Amino acid sequence: MRSSQTEIPSSPPPSRLGSGRRSVYGFRTRIAKTISRALKPKPKQTVSEWADEYRYLSSEASAEPGKWSTSRTPYLREFQDAFGDEDVTDVVGVFGSQLGKTEALNNVLGYYMHREPSPILFVQPTLDLARSWSKLRLVNMIRDTPVLRDLFGDPTSKKTGQEILEKVYPGGHLAIAGANSPGGLAGRPRRIVLGDELDRWPLSAGAEGSPVELSRKRTTTFHNRVHGWISSPGIAGESQIWDLWELSDKRRWWCPCPHCGERQTLKWANVRIPEADEVDGQVERARAARYECEFCGAHWDDAERWEAIQAGEWRAEREGTSYAGFHLNAIASPWLTLEELASEWLEAQGDVEKLKVFINTRLAELWEDVTIKIEAEKLLERRENYGPKVPDQVLVITAGVDVQDDRLELEIVGWGRGSESWSLDYRILDGDPSNLLTIDPNDPDRDTALDDEIHREFVREDGTPLRISATCIDSGGHFTDEVIRFASARIGRRVFAIKGVAGEGKPLWPYRGKQARVKGARRFGAHNIGVDTGKRSLMHRLMVEEPGTPLYCHFPDRDIYDLEYFEQLVGETLEPVRYVRGRKQPRRWKQTRDRVEALDCRNYAQAALASLAPNWERLEINLEKARKRKGELEEADDQVELEQPSRRSKKPKQDQTETDEQRSARLARHFMRQRRRRR
């Protein structure tokens, strides 16, 4: 009799192996393989290898969206891979713009979130920039990179529970902070700290001290800690990225010449731009720019330049440091041509601020600030006699007015190509500023004393008339309301009430004026100008010693331009770098004498020029047209007198005088008659 219990066979029948039901033995095998793969160590991978395999660039943040390829920017391979070097604790990148440095730092972040999950701190210059980077750059990187999207889920979904400044993923978390917020730099320990645009960080995060040091302290407990710092450099003596670069092994990119094969670093001094007398026009000069080999003298075009960059290699200048430093300028950028760089360089000539931006962001070099005391006696010796008329090189005129308790002081300055300047006049109007700025109610048709000065007409040597195009008046003293009313009534003539704001990085002229209302005045544009920026610019101008070159300052040989004027003009100096309790302090301008009104007036005149943003070529064309038009009017005037001799002879001599309006109307009638005759 058969037993009721069914005996389980030792192996499944062959007929069942191909059935649709999952075999218990196959299931066990798959489980074993899955566990084996999970426990098996991942193969060692560098950051650049990870980026080439997994990273995708977002269309919102890249001109070349899609799969990342390190071969497009070969100089970033060793920079990224340095983060995996066990002997390196700090990776320092001193890069120019348009080199891909920010995306390289994003690759490092993605690598550590995916391959080596760790607590990470990512720092931007300000808290606002940190939020913007998180919402626009990080979210897009997670969305478009599949392996990161698997870690975080849909970054745009609220169900994931992710915060803007705090991201959590398996095995780690990412904190995003602003360097100006000490609270974001403190908190939990971090293994990885990444800092972007270091030279835009404040020197102190509130009262807590250096944000760089605060960030570094978060990694103290990790033996495998890594810090990454990238930025374009800033001002000499104040640059935080350059201080770290000086501690590094100082690696530079050496490229072989396509003609002779000799390796060399890329220097702006080797970019050859034809002189103005060799090629006509700034555009053609930039188009003819070439890079010259410092060994064989061969000229590289953009194709040869990029061929040399592709074959480049990093070479360190020293050893024995845990800081890996990388320095590279924008000449190596695959997205910039020599023509574009040369065009920017030519446009920056004559503009201190543009030149500073080019040197910092394109050449990745320090801006050497004014530390030498300029001697007033040498400036006094530079005075020249350019007569009562304005030199023909002057294209636009501005004025700066300083308001004191018992007087107004103003300087009128003419400007030409390259911001070369000519001091035209300096006036001191004694009296109560409220009277000098206010129209007399008993004589409302009469202009104020200041109106008489800023509405003057100047005549160039070629006969072209010029008027003051913009005026800046200081409103930060005891006569704020009077200045505001005066400027508000003349805003159509570009008369601005301004207030000087100290501090590094403040623009000389803001993009937008602040609106305010003062009793008895309509709304006006009050502008906060960066006076420290203007002082730096002025001192650089005064250091130019060759007449006819951009930025040179001309002074007339007149009594008002005496030694007292020049001592006031250089009456402030920039303090050297100071350390308080080991912390670097911002540099400040310090007065070396009581009176510096000449410096303030010239600074305000500079701000007035910045408000115009002049196009020198267009100004030259317009003035040439005005000069020709004036000649035609004079010729027409003579013709009118010849056509009507009898009518004029009958009039008494005293009646032959006429106003400008009458003359313009008469000439208009004359041209109308000529037009009708031609018809």
Number of C-alpha atoms within 10 A of each C-alpha: 3 5 6 6 6 7 7 7 7 6 7 12 8 8 7 11 12 9 9 7 8 11 14 10 11 11 11 11 11 12 12 12 12 12 10 11 11 10 9 9 8 9 6 9 13 20 25 26 17 18 24 16 12 19 25 21 21 23 13 12 13 11 10 11 13 14 16 20 16 16 12 12 17 16 24 20 17 15 23 23 16 23 23 16 14 11 14 17 21 24 25 29 30 26 26 26 22 17 22 18 23 16 17 21 23 17 23 24 21 24 22 17 23 19 15 11 18 18 21 25 27 24 28 23 21 17 18 13 15 20 18 14 17 21 15 13 17 18 18 21 25 24 19 19 19 14 17 21 16 13 15 18 17 16 22 13 9 9 9 13 12 17 13 16 18 14 18 17 18 11 11 17 16 21 21 22 28 24 31 22 18 20 13 19 26 16 10 12 17 25 21 26 25 23 24 22 21 26 19 19 23 20 21 21 19 14 7 14 17 22 26 22 12 18 26 21 15 21 22 13 11 12 9 14 19 23 20 22 23 23 26 30 29 24 17 16 18 20 21 24 23 25 13 18 23 12 15 23 20 21 21 21 21 19 23 20 26 19 15 12 13 14 19 17 19 24 15 17 9 14 19 17 22 17 11 11 7 9 14 11 11 15 14 15 20 22 17 15 23 22 23 21 22 17 13 12 13 15 19 21 17 17 11 15 25 19 16 21 25 18 16 21 17 17 14 14 11 10 11 8 14 16 23 26 27 25 19 26 26 24 26 24 22 18 12 15 21 24 20 14 21 23 19 16 17 17 14 19 17 19 19 21 16 15 17 20 16 21 22 22 21 24 23 22 23 19 19 13 16 18 12 10 13 20 13 18 13 11 21 19 11 14 16 12 10 15 12 12 14 22 17 13 17 21 24 23 24 27 30 29 30 24 24 17 13 11 15 23 20 28 27 22 26 26 22 23 23 19 24 21 25 22 18 22 16 20 13 13 16 13 13 15 21 18 13 19 21 18 17 13 8 7 8 10 9 12 15 16 16 19 16 10 16 22 13 10 10 17 15 16 16 11 14 19 16 18 14 21 18 24 29 28 26 24 24 17 13 13 17 18 19 21 23 30 21 23 26 22 14 14 15 10 15 18 24 28 28 27 20 19 17 15 15 15 10 16 19 27 24 15 9 10 16 12 10 12 14 14 9 10 16 12 16 21 19 20 24 22 23 22 25 22 21 26 24 20 21 21 20 17 20 17 17 13 13 10 12 15 15 20 27 20 26 22 20 19 16 13 8 13 17 15 16 15 20 20 22 20 25 23 22 22 19 18 14 13 13 14 10 7 8 9 12 17 17 17 15 17 17 11 15 13 11 9 16 19 21 25 23 25 26 26 31 31 27 27 27 27 26 17 19 14 9 16 10 16 10 11 16 17 11 13 16 13 13 14 16 13 13 15 14 12 16 13 11 15 16 11 12 15 12 11 10 10 10 10 9 14 10 8 10 8 9 7 8 9 9 10 8 9 9 11 13 14 11 14 17 13 12 15 14 11 11 11 10 8 8 6 5
